[in-house]
Amino acid sequence: MILRKIEDGTQKKLHRGKAIIPLGPRQTGKTTLVKKVCPMGSNDLIWLTGDDANYNTRLKNSSISTLKP
């Protein structure tokens, strides 16, 4: 796996009460980065993907309160 500079910065910003939203073109490692820095099973993690048509529509004009399951 390729080590990225952004990984360390992302780790430091976790658990500060803010959303971290990785953006970028397809196939650039966004999902891999999130899976590496966020342990699965974490209670404060909401996993959304823009590839899912339902979430894509909701993500365009939403707030975090409307996105929480």
Number of C-alpha atoms within 10 A of each C-alpha: 4 5 8 10 8 9 13 11 10 15 13 10 12 13 11 8 8 8 12 12 9 11 8 9 7 8 8 10 14 15 12 11 16 18 11 12 14 14 10 11 7 8 7 9 12 11 8 14 11 12 8 9 10 11 14 13 11 13 16 9 8 11 10 10 7 10 12 9 6
